[in-house]
Amino acid sequence: MPGLIDEIEACRLCAARFEQTETAHAPRPVVWFRPSARILIAGQAPGARVHRSGKPFDDPSGDRLRDWLGLSEAAFYDKEQVAIVPMAFCFPGYDAKGSDLPPPAICGQTWHDRVMGRLDRVRLRVIVGGHAQRYHLGTRDSVTETVRKWRDHAPRLFPLPHPSWRNTAWLRRNPWFEAELLPVLRARVREVLDG
């Protein structure tokens, strides 16, 4: 596994692409997994703050996600228990309007099958956002429809919306998410970690 982690950390496939973004940044892969992990958090891509810190979900979205999972910061960042594998390991940058660019497909095409092949102890997959849901579930449904069908995948997999503040209105429109899905997800997280 160290060989694969080292390869990803050294990846510069998107250097020219990132130079052309409004942020004109260099690649900085954020790699956060070990083969012993029992929970996989599959997300979209690191944001600007994570790009600076090198720590996934090191932002208000991470605070919300940890709350959804019922995990302390220490438990969430325990690489031996929790793997955090986004669809792109680097911050994709912003477009001219300051919006997040999507994860470059080449990252997932290059690394994901290899990473997933090494995470054979995972007992719970938490799939955050549409890009990750398309890869892990093969769905073309909207995030709302995919998350609404969470019972079809539980208890081994839970699709979630992105925990960004931008989705606060979505949470208000879909109260079933916090009332029905989150208690089951938190119980499953405890069950998996307690072993």
Phi, psi and omega in degrees: 000321179305325179300315180293316179299316178299320179298315181294316180298332180270357185297135177226024182306326187257014184304312181294321179298315182292327177298335182272355180279169177299331180276341178044049185261164175268155176300143171214084181300133177254106187249120188219074177201156174221155183295343180280351186301139178254344176239134175248127170252111181256118184239200185269286181193154177297148173269183183299319181294319178294324176302319180287317186275330185078014183237120185296146179054036179269061186197179179302330176299321178294322176301315181293317180297317178299322176296315179302322183276343184072032182249141171288165177299319181297316180292319181299321184266013176279098184300336179288338182249325187235119175263133178243107187233101178280168178289338171225132183281345180248155171298122182286342181098182179246153172274184184298338180267000180086013178270151177297136172279153179290161177297131177298129183300329183299331179295307179299318180296327183279320193246330195296315180298322178294317180295312182299326178295338180267346183261060186274001177259359182295128179249348180218127176247125177251113190253108189258114173090164187296318181298315179293322180294324177296318180291308188281332182248346183067021184271153171243005177293161174295162177301318180301312180295319180296314180291324179300332180267025185304328181295336178294339185248336182294150010263003184273341184213137178230114173279137181230155168287167175292139182281014180300152174301335179297341182262012179300319178296322178300316180298322178294323181284343184233066184297339177301332182299308181284328184281324187250312185285311188300319178299322179291318179298313181299319179296321180292320177302312180298315181301314182294315182288329179283343172066000000 
